[in-house]
Amino acid sequence: MSSVSTAFADSAIMLRRNLKHTFRNPLVLFNAVLFPIVIMVMFVKVFGGAFSVGEHYVDYATPGMLVMAVSYGLGSTATAVNDDMSKGIINRFKTMDVSRGAVLTGQVFVTTVRCLLANAAIIGVAFAMGFDPGASALDWLGVLGLVVLLTVAASWLTVALGLASKTAESAGLATVPLIMLPFLSSAFVPADTMGAGVRQFAEYQPFTPIIETLRGLLSGHHASTGHTVAALAWCAGFAIVGYLWAISTFKKRA
């Protein structure tokens, strides 16, 4: 068996291990899948009538909720990575014929699976609340591709944060900025309705172009080229920085 196929096989084993940990921890499932749904229901049903966005509010809010579902699934990843490093499980893996990189890619894979489940739940709830997208089959494929790209990129950055943290608690806190960024974006209201300072931050932060690209794809009108390029650039930047940082830190700690 080649080294590449061995690494994939080991990553699959780590994915299965991490999935078992996820299903045995109700809090992880709640934060990753159920809490974004609670937030969506609260904003659409409780606050939605107060927002003037020029369209049915659930249609406007759904793209932002897809991104929020990704960000809310990151805290448990950082904690799990740090926990593995702190409890010596990596040293046990080193005595076995296991690819070291599989420990990290397994965390990225399980985060992606959790976030895709959360996004599927968000879409289902959105349809139940009257979501009416104009997206074609190709647009939906673009939505899936961008969500996967964002999840993988953010996962590598989160893995790096978990490795760099001293404790599991600090690893969880390190992901708070990523969790809060969707609230300071165009996820719930257009950026141009915000006050000075906050508006500029919302316009130029990473998640806004990603949300606007998803919004354009789901509406069937397509996002502006500027938003699409910025969204892809931010995802690529997160992935490259996170991957290089994670590999470097892992080699030092392992």
WONOR-V888215 format. One record per backbone hydrogen bond with DSSP energy under -0.5 kcal/mol. NH is the residue of the N-H (numbers start at 0). CO is the residue of the C=O. If there is no record, write none. Layout:
NH:CO  NH:CO
This chain:
5:1  6:2  7:3  8:4  9:5  10:6  11:7  12:8  13:9  14:10  15:11  16:12  17:13  18:14  19:15  20:16  21:17  22:18  23:19  24:21  25:23  27:24  28:24  29:25  30:26  31:27  32:28  33:28  34:29  36:32  37:33  38:34  39:35  40:36  41:37  42:38  43:39  44:40  45:40  45:41  46:41  47:42  49:46  50:47  52:50  58:55  59:55  60:56  61:57  62:58  63:59  64:60  65:61  66:62  67:63  68:64  69:65  70:66  71:67  72:68  72:69  73:70  77:73  78:74  79:75  80:76  81:77  82:78  83:79  84:80  85:81  86:82  88:83  89:83  91:87  92:88  93:89  94:90  94:91  95:92  97:92  97:95  101:98  102:98  102:99  103:99  103:100  104:100  105:101  106:102  107:103  108:104  109:105  110:106  111:107  112:108  113:109  114:110  115:111  116:112  117:113  118:114  119:115  120:116  121:117  122:118  123:119  124:120  125:121  126:122  127:123  128:124  128:125  129:126  130:125  133:217  134:217  139:135  140:136  141:137  142:138  143:139  144:140  145:141  146:142  147:143  148:144  149:145  150:146  151:147  152:148  153:149  154:150  155:151  156:152  157:153  158:154  159:155  160:156  161:157  162:158  163:159  164:160  170:166  171:167  172:168  173:169  174:170  174:171  175:172  178:174  179:175  180:176  181:177  182:179  183:179  183:180  184:181  186:181  192:189  193:190  197:195  198:194  200:196  201:197  202:198  203:199  204:200  207:204  208:204  209:205  210:206  211:207  212:208  213:209  214:210  215:211  216:212  217:213  218:214  219:215  220:215  221:215  227:223  228:224  229:225  230:226  231:227  232:228  233:229  234:230  235:231  236:232  237:233  238:234  239:235  240:236  241:237  242:238  243:239  244:240  245:241  246:242  247:243  248:244  249:245  250:246  251:247  252:248  253:249
